[in-house]
Amino acid sequence: MAKITKDMGIIDAVQQYPEIVEVFQDYGLGCIGCMAAHYETIEQGAGAHGLDVDALMADINKKIGE
């Protein structure tokens, strides 16, 4: 099973798995339109927004496992 890790770049992860955009949106992250997404990891982006990185990662990986 494919797995996305929190140290992956946001844009890299979304390019590999476009369906995860929905998960980012569910968490209130407009990452894809944000310039920071081009150089931030998923962990950095979630941390900047005060989100639970582990919960976000679980939902992302659940989405790509569907």
SERO-4910 file (N, C-alpha, C, O; in steps of 0.05 Angstrom, whole numbers):
BEGIN
 pado doro    nc1    nc2    nc3   cac1   cac2   cac3    cc1    cc2    cc3    oc1    oc2    oc3
  Met    A     17    -24      0      0      0      0     18     25      0     37     27     15
  Ala    A     10     44    -16     25     69    -17     21     84      9      0     81     22
  Lys    A     40     99     16     38    114     41     51    142     38     73    144     28
  Ile    A     36    162     46     47    189     47     58    194     75     45    186     94
  Thr    A     81    206     77     93    212    103     92    242    108     90    258     89
  Lys    A     93    250    133     91    278    141    115    295    132    114    319    132
  Asp    A    137    281    124    160    296    115    160    300     84    179    311     73
  Met    A    139    292     71    136    296     42    128    325     38    113    337     54
  Gly    A    137    336     16    127    363      8     98    362      1     88    342    -10
  Ile    A     84    383      7     55    384      2     49    381    -28     33    364    -35
  Ile    A     63    396    -44     58    395    -73     65    367    -84     51    357   -101
  Asp    A     87    356    -75     95    329    -84     74    309    -78     66    292    -95
  Ala    A     63    310    -53     42    291    -45     17    294    -62      5    274    -71
  Val    A      9    319    -66    -15    324    -82    -12    317   -111    -31    307   -124
  Gln    A     12    321   -122     16    313   -150     15    282   -153      5    272   -173
  Gln    A     24    268   -133     22    238   -134     -6    228   -129    -15    209   -141
  Tyr    A    -20    242   -111    -47    233   -102    -66    257   -102    -72    268    -81
  Pro    A    -76    265   -125    -93    289   -127   -118    287   -109   -129    308   -101
  Glu    A   -127    263   -103   -151    260    -87   -148    269    -58   -167    274    -44
  Ile    A   -123    273    -49   -119    282    -21   -124    312    -17   -125    322      5
  Val    A   -128    327    -39   -135    355    -37   -160    358    -20   -163    376     -4
  Glu    A   -179    339    -23   -204    339     -8   -198    338     23   -212    351     38
  Val    A   -178    322     30   -172    319     59   -160    345     69   -167    354     91
  Phe    A   -142    357     54   -131    383     62   -153    403     66   -153    419     85
  Gln    A   -172    404     48   -195    422     49   -212    417     74   -221    435     87
  Asp    A   -216    391     80   -232    384    104   -219    395    129   -233    401    149
  Tyr    A   -193    398    129   -178    408    152   -175    438    151   -162    450    169
  Gly    A   -187    451    131   -186    480    129   -159    490    117   -152    513    121
  Leu    A   -145    471    104   -120    479     92   -124    484     62   -131    466     47
  Gly    A   -120    509     54   -121    515     25    -94    512     14    -85    529     -2
  Cys    A    -80    491     21    -51    487     15    -45    491    -15    -24    502    -22
  Ile    A    -62    481    -31    -55    480    -59    -51    508    -71    -35    512    -89
  Gly    A    -67    527    -62    -64    554    -72    -43    571    -57    -38    594    -65
  Cys    A    -32    560    -37    -13    574    -20     15    572    -30     24    550    -37
  Met    A     29    594    -31     57    593    -41     75    575    -23     94    563    -32
  Ala    A     68    575      3     84    559     22     83    529     15    102    514     21
  Ala    A     62    521      1     59    492     -6     82    483    -24     87    459    -25
  His    A     94    501    -37    116    494    -56    142    486    -41    159    473    -53
  Tyr    A    144    495    -16    169    488     -2    164    476     26    183    467     39
  Glu    A    139    475     35    134    463     61    127    434     59    116    424     39
  Thr    A    134    420     81    126    392     83     97    392     94     87    412    104
  Ile    A     84    369     93     58    367    104     59    373    134     41    387    145
  Glu    A     79    364    148     82    369    177     84    399    182     72    409    201
  Gln    A    101    413    167    104    442    171     78    457    165     71    475    180
  Gly    A     64    449    144     39    462    138     18    458    159      4    477    167
  Ala    A     16    434    169     -3    428    190      4    442    216    -13    453    229
  Gly    A     30    442    222     39    456    246     34    485    246     27    497    266
  Ala    A     38    498    222     33    526    220      4    534    225     -2    556    232
  His    A    -14    514    221    -42    519    225    -52    507    251    -76    507    257
  Gly    A    -34    497    268    -41    486    294    -57    460    292    -74    455    310
  Leu    A    -53    445    271    -68    420    268    -54    396    279    -29    396    283
  Asp    A    -69    375    284    -59    349    293    -47    335    269    -62    324    253
  Val    A    -21    335    267     -8    323    244    -14    293    241    -19    283    219
  Asp    A    -15    279    263    -20    250    262    -48    244    252    -52    225    236
  Ala    A    -67    260    261    -95    256    251    -97    262    221   -110    248    206
  Leu    A    -84    284    213    -84    291    185    -71    269    168    -82    261    147
  Met    A    -49    258    177    -35    237    162    -52    212    161    -53    198    140
  Ala    A    -66    205    182    -83    182    182   -105    185    162   -111    166    147
  Asp    A   -117    209    160   -138    214    141   -128    214    112   -141    204     94
  Ile    A   -105    225    108    -93    226     81    -88    197     72    -95    190     50
  Asn    A    -75    181     89    -69    154     81    -94    136     79    -94    117     63
  Lys    A   -114    142     94   -140    128     91   -152    135     64   -162    117     50
  Lys    A   -150    160     56   -161    169     30   -147    155      7   -160    145    -12
  Ile    A   -120    153      8   -106    140    -15   -109    110    -14   -104     96    -34
  Gly    A   -118     99      9   -123     70     11   -150     62      1   -155     38     -3
  Glu    A   -168     81     -4   -195     75    -13   -196     65    -41   -217     59    -51
***
